[in-house]
Amino acid sequence: MADRARVAVMVSGGGTNMAALLYASRQPGAMYEIVLVASNDPKAGAITLAEAEGIPTFALSHKGMKRPEHDAAMNAAILKSGATMIALAGYMRVLGADFVRGWDGRMLNVHPSLLPKYRGLETHKRAIEAGDSHGGASVHLVTEELDAGEVLGQAEVAIISGDTVETLAARVKIAEHQLFPRVLNEYAGRPYDADWILERLRALALDLPEAEERDSHGTPGWRTGGKSGKYFAYFNNKHHGEPHVALLAKTSGQDEMVALIERDPDTFFRPAYYGASGWVGIVLNRPDADWEQAAHWLQRSWQAVAPKRLTKLIDIADEF
């Protein structure tokens, strides 16, 4: 199918989580595809399995290499594959800060505990020794701080009397195999999810001074407050047969709108009805949507209609 996230899976061992991700990606409705399996162990079972399944692989031992050098080699292979996201599925190397920053918001990891409990190693042992009623698994975004990124999903696994590290780990692994594909699928689908896009736009719009939301012809819009308030943005969810989920914002007029569309037709479009008044559509249902650009247009559009008492300082700054 079109519009699927391209995922590179990094793994060090047998690859059971990688296999779960791979087979889920081949089910109807999957929002991602596996384009590379990369490992720091050329003998990893995950590499053998990926090759058998026809998935491109890259393997490079970290032994004898400095961390930045190995990270750079792995990163180069991932970029060459065209991946837009990374899934860490049992990758037993701590990645350097430069690598992590380069994939900010686009790298997920599965961890065998109910974070924020038990970051790091020996998670099952620590849960049993603490007398916890449940262990489990978490999928989280990867940040520079180990196992500290936003938790996107969790699965609880009951700790049974007499459990050992091995017996608990075996059940948690089953939970991981169900949790990771589901969470990755949901996260990979966000760029195309109209509800998620609307919530993100809403937060940006309502963060502007005295902005309020009010429906217009059945669609969410944002305007300046008060009886004399004016609309500065609308939400467009494939209206009038368009394929776009988009922000509609004011331009200075027809000339600027046309110039924007001619310069970048993949991002800007002339919206039905509103285009006649110089409004431009900014496409957001795409994996590379520029949310800083969306925030810029919200700010600019708000500034065009907001009362002078709110924009006075901004207008003075713009003169310089």
C-alpha angles and dihedrals in degrees: 000000000000125000098036124148113248108229131196113201118211116202141160105194145029094326104229091147089045089053091050090052092046097050092044089053089061095056122100112274096023111155096201141045130205110241100169141015111204127187140178088217117065089198095053114133088228090067092052092049094046092051091050089052093050097251118143113248140198123192128179126164114232091211112120093009129107114241096248091050094050092044090051092052092049091046092050091053092048093050091047089055090059093240117167095187139029128217117197105210104176098328102166099199125090107236120226124250094253092054092047094048090051090059098038110160091003103076124080130188133193114221126188100234141062097264137247080041118082107003115188125017138347092034096157093048091050093048093050093046091049090056093240118173091218141028122184149143136285133198112208142166113264117244134169090266110077114258091343104113126112111297109234099181144350140198121204121218120193117239108226125210108268094023117155127201088261098050093046092045091054092056093043088053090057089052091049091054090058098037102048098054091046095050094043090050092051093046094046089051095054095092089061098039110106093200092053092046091050093051091051093048091046092055092050094046097046090049088070117095115280093348119155135183121239129165117244118196089341097309129101116260136172127223141167114271131261134046092296094047119138131209116253101173143016135197115237117200106182092302122180092012095302117145093221135106098198154153116249113210138171122261127190089263147295095313094057093043092053092046092052093050093047092049096047114009092169090064106029131048140168106255119219113259095356094060091070088065094050098263116144130210118229112201114229105165094090131095093240096047111154105230092179086060090049090052089049092054092046090052093046094046091048090049090054094060106024120108115270090243087067099041101039097101093041091050091052091049091050090057089065 
